Amino acid sequence: MREAFRSWAVLLISGTPRTHDERLTDARRRLQQECQMWLSTGGRSGPHLIPVAYVGDEGVLVTATGESSKTVRNLRETGRARVAVGTTSDVVMVDTVLDGLVPVPEVAADVADRFAAVSHDPRKMSGYLYIRLLPRRVQVWNGFHEFRGRTVILKGEWLPDPVD
């Protein structure tokens, strides 16, 4: 077990970093193709982290959860969330702002259909809201060797060149 961990750690430290363009492509692909994320919010009652399904909708991440949940309370309080897609060794980390809490009857049918295909269907459950999260900063890395240049979106804009 220790040997497997050591091999994994060496790979994370000694790998060849992807170019900025490769990271842009990988981030776009993963945000469009993946459907599971960790959603972190915080408020007066402290941090809160949940695993949820999501779909992309013209650059916005859309998920759903209970209207009276701690996640929704935190979003109403702060209007911010952090999302992680992937694993600890290959992650797309997204800082977002709340784009809207959408009552179930008001969500676009195609978005509701796509969400229902990857998770539960809030249209068939009571007390749910759709959450729209707008990415403001996106970071992409797959190990220590990629900490530099990991930011690919800043202030909501895809970057032509790395900034960190």
Secondary structure, DSSP 8 states (H G I E B T S, - for coil): -HHHHHHHHHHHHHS----HHHHHHHHHHHHHH--EEEEEEEETTEEEEEEEE-EEETTEEEEEEETTSHHHHHHHHH-EEEEEEEETTEEEEEEEEEEEEEEGGGS-HHHHHHHHHHS--GGGSSSEEEEEEEEEEEEEESSGGGSTT-EEEETTEE-SS---
